[in-house]
Structures are given as structure tokens and as C-alpha cells.
Amino acid sequence: MTLAWLDVLKAYEEVDVPQGWRLSHVTVSEMLVYPVLESPYAVIVDELIRHWRRASLGDSFALEQEFPVSLGKAGIFVPDLCVAPRDAVNGHVLRIPMSQLLLAVEITNTGSAVASRNRKLRAYAKGGVPQYLLIDAHDPGGPTVTLHTDPAEDGYLDSVRVPFGEPVALRDPLPMVISTATFPVPETD
């Protein structure tokens, strides 16, 4: 069954996500909720917040965790972390337009990896988010960090991919280098 936009809004506003679970996105065709049971997720979020504080980029930007953004009537997406101009975020508690973001960050776990690599990548590009940082500990080729830039209608035109352990540099207006040396690698079976 396909939802109408008002149903998407109602579903987003009324969904009761159990503790230990996270809402990824709600669109006219699906709602993705997945368990966040793996500790590497929290460690990586903490590392990114530490990098942000050390970068001292001023008061004009807001770093938000799990802040909902809207891609018009296409759906509501909830990045793990995002950066937007402070004045775009102030006073908004439900959602802001995706076009206001300067950076969206997704950290994969076994439940979110496919959506982060595909649906969310296309949504952030379509929404005009200039930088999408995908931290993918579950990449089939080994844990990687990919910075996607130059958004287009169906994806990003440029990307830089590094293995965990290598630094990745964000672009202006967020010129900071993120060290991935301490990002934990999930245990394999």
C-alpha cells in the first residue's frame, strides 16, 4: 500500500520507536526502523562530535544528531548527524527542508547499510545536500568512509572513499579533516 503525503507526516509524528531502535526514514512507499545494538555506532558518533568541537567552525553552524529533514512530499529522512546553518535549525523541532543541510552523515549497521548506500544517498543528492558522509563499517570490501559531493538528480557526481584508518577532508564551508583511525571495526562471524 502506498501512503499519501499526509499519511507520511502522521506516521512520522505518531511512530513510537522502541528503545534501542532508530527511525531511518518514512516515505510514501516505506518506513524503515532498525535496531541499533552495535556499540561501534555510538563510538563513531562520539568521535565525530569531538572532531566538530575541535574544528571550531564558529557559531553559524548547528551540528544535530538524528534531526529529521524533509525531501518535500517524497519523505522524511533522519540522518545520524547533520550540519545546517544555525538560523535554519533554530525554532524547528519537527523537520527542516533537506535543502537547508550542508552535510548529512550516516553510520551503517547491519540493518541500515543498504538503505544508507542507496535510498539515502539518492535522497540526499536529490535534496541538494552538498556533502554526504557515509561511514560504512559493513562495506563488503572492508570498512570505509566515503564523502559524496556535487549532488545531482540521481546521485552524487564525485566521491572520495578511504578505508578506516585514513583521514577524510570535508569541503567548504565545513573545512575539517576527520581522522578515522579510532573508528571501531565490527566483529565478523
Disulfide bonds with the S-S distance in Angstrom:
none
